[in-house]
Amino acid sequence: MFRITKEFHFSASHQLCGLPEDHPCSRMHGHNYIVEVELSAPELDENGFVLDYRALSPLKKWIDDSLDHRHLNDVFGHDMVTSERLAKEVFDWAKPKWEQVTAVRVSETPKTWAEYRP
């Protein structure tokens, strides 16, 4: 199995409503997010790629247009936009476009990652 990843960056705010008031994430706050998309294939294409990285340009555009400098609770319409849920949202957007997508990882801080892998 061949595996590649591509990383995307954006900044956005969110608020985890429903947590205790003294929890820092219950207040609106922001992150410099890193999204890593993993693609896999048992064989390489005629150019020797799992997928040409340039083919992922629509994902960058969607992230820039829909997520960057937005309030993610408003974007996704619910009060618990966690890294875990964000990873699944990105996966669900990307998978129909590229069958090779196998996982999405999201980082809110340099020390934390959440992954969605069906």
C-alpha positions as CSV (number, residue, x, y, z in Angstrom):
1,M,0.0,0.0,0.0
2,F,1.3,3.4,-0.9
3,R,0.4,6.3,1.4
4,I,0.8,10.1,1.0
5,T,-0.3,13.1,3.1
6,K,-0.8,16.7,2.5
7,E,-1.0,19.4,5.1
8,F,-3.3,22.5,5.1
9,H,-3.4,25.4,7.5
10,F,-6.2,27.8,8.6
11,S,-7.2,29.9,11.6
12,A,-10.6,29.9,13.1
13,S,-12.6,30.2,16.3
14,H,-15.0,27.9,18.0
15,Q,-16.7,27.4,21.3
16,L,-17.5,24.1,23.0
17,C,-20.9,24.9,24.5
18,G,-22.2,22.6,27.2
19,L,-18.8,22.3,29.0
20,P,-18.6,23.6,32.6
21,E,-18.2,27.4,32.7
22,D,-14.8,27.1,34.3
23,H,-13.5,25.0,31.3
24,P,-11.4,27.2,29.0
25,C,-12.9,25.7,25.9
26,S,-16.4,26.8,27.0
27,R,-15.4,30.3,26.0
28,M,-15.0,31.4,22.4
29,H,-11.4,31.0,21.4
30,G,-9.3,30.4,18.3
31,H,-6.7,28.0,16.9
32,N,-4.2,27.9,14.1
33,Y,-5.4,24.6,12.8
34,I,-3.4,22.1,10.8
35,V,-5.3,19.6,8.7
36,E,-3.5,16.6,7.3
37,V,-5.2,14.5,4.6
38,E,-4.0,11.0,4.0
39,L,-4.5,9.2,0.7
40,S,-3.7,5.5,0.0
41,A,-3.6,3.2,-3.0
42,P,-2.4,-0.3,-3.6
43,E,-0.9,0.7,-6.9
44,L,0.5,3.9,-8.3
45,D,-1.1,5.7,-11.3
46,E,0.5,6.0,-14.7
47,N,2.6,9.0,-13.4
48,G,3.9,7.1,-10.3
49,F,1.5,8.9,-7.9
50,V,-1.1,7.8,-5.4
51,L,-2.6,11.2,-6.5
52,D,-0.9,14.3,-7.8
53,Y,-0.8,16.7,-4.9
54,R,-1.9,19.4,-7.2
55,A,-5.2,17.6,-7.6
56,L,-6.0,18.6,-4.0
57,S,-6.2,22.3,-4.9
58,P,-10.1,22.2,-4.5
59,L,-9.6,21.1,-0.8
60,K,-7.3,24.1,-0.2
61,K,-9.9,26.4,-1.8
62,W,-12.7,24.9,0.3
63,I,-10.7,25.3,3.5
64,D,-9.7,28.9,2.6
65,D,-13.2,29.9,1.5
66,S,-15.3,28.0,4.1
67,L,-13.2,27.6,7.3
68,D,-10.4,30.1,7.4
69,H,-11.1,33.1,9.7
70,R,-14.6,31.8,10.4
71,H,-16.4,30.8,13.6
72,L,-16.7,27.0,13.1
73,N,-19.9,26.7,15.2
74,D,-21.6,28.9,12.6
75,V,-20.0,27.0,9.7
76,F,-21.2,23.6,10.9
77,G,-24.3,24.7,12.7
78,H,-23.7,23.0,16.0
79,D,-22.2,23.9,19.4
80,M,-19.6,21.2,19.7
81,V,-17.1,21.6,16.9
82,T,-14.2,19.5,18.3
83,S,-11.1,18.5,16.4
84,E,-12.6,15.0,16.2
85,R,-15.7,16.3,14.5
86,L,-13.7,18.7,12.3
87,A,-11.6,15.7,11.1
88,K,-14.8,13.9,10.0
89,E,-16.3,17.0,8.3
90,V,-13.1,17.4,6.2
91,F,-13.1,13.6,5.5
92,D,-16.7,13.7,4.4
93,W,-16.0,16.6,2.1
94,A,-12.9,15.1,0.5
95,K,-13.8,11.4,0.2
96,P,-16.4,11.8,-2.6
97,K,-13.9,13.8,-4.6
98,W,-10.9,11.4,-4.2
99,E,-11.5,7.8,-3.5
100,Q,-7.9,7.5,-2.2
101,V,-8.7,9.5,0.9
102,T,-8.3,7.2,3.9
103,A,-7.9,9.5,6.9
104,V,-7.9,13.1,8.1
105,R,-6.0,14.4,11.1
106,V,-6.6,17.8,12.7
107,S,-4.3,19.7,15.1
108,E,-5.4,22.6,17.3
109,T,-2.1,22.9,19.1
110,P,1.4,21.7,18.5
111,K,0.9,18.9,21.0
112,T,-2.6,17.6,20.1
113,W,-4.0,15.6,17.1
114,A,-7.4,14.1,16.4
115,E,-7.9,11.6,13.5
116,Y,-10.9,10.3,11.7
117,R,-10.3,7.0,9.9
118,P,-13.4,5.0,8.9
